[in-house]
Amino acid sequence: MRTLVSILAVCLTFASYAQKDNNQATSIALEDVLITSNANYLQAVQDESTPATVKKLQREVATYSLRENSEFDQSVKTPFEMVFKNAHGQIDAFYDVSGKVISSYEKFRNILLPEPIRDQVFHDNLDWEMISNQYSSSYTLDNKIRRTYKIKLQNGKHKKDVIIKLPN
C-alpha cells in the first residue's frame, strides 16, 4: 500500500510539473491571408511591379462589401460604381449584383516607382531627374489589364515624357 501511495505521489508530481507555466511563449508568424470573392481581380491587377500604395487600395476594392452600401439596389441589374481614393490617386470600380468586380480604372500620381522601372528609366536617361509620374491601369472581367507609367523628366531647361506600357 505504501508503494502504491508513493507511486501515485510521484505521478501527481510529474503531472503538475508538466502543466506548470514556465512563462515561455511560442510565437508563430502567419502570412496575411485574404479570402474574397474578388481574388481573380487581385490576381489580375497585382504583380511584383505594382506599387505598394496602389496594392493597398486594390485590396480595399477586393474586400468591399457591396451589400452594406445603403445605395446598393439588388434589383437594378446595371453595374454599381464605387470610387476608392487615397492621397495619391483613386480606383473607379464597377461591381455586378453579386459584388464581383467586373471592371476598374486606376490613376495615381507621384508614387514610388517599382525599382526595376525606376532603374531602367534612370539608366536610359542619365543626367535627367524625375519631376512627376503617373500610373494608370484598367481591368476588365476577362482579366485583360493595361498598365502604363508616364514619367516626366527634366534636364536643366529641357523636359521630356517617358511612357512605359507593361505587358498584359
ABEGO torsion letter per residue (X at the ends): XAAAAAAAAAAAAAAAAAABBAGBBBBBBBBBBBBBAAAAAAAAABBAABBAAAAAAAAAAAABBAAABAABBAABABBBBBBBBBAAEBBBBBBBAAGBBABBBBBBBGBBBBAAAAAAAAAABBGBBBABBBBBBBBBAAGBBBBBBBBBBBBEABBBBBBBBBBX
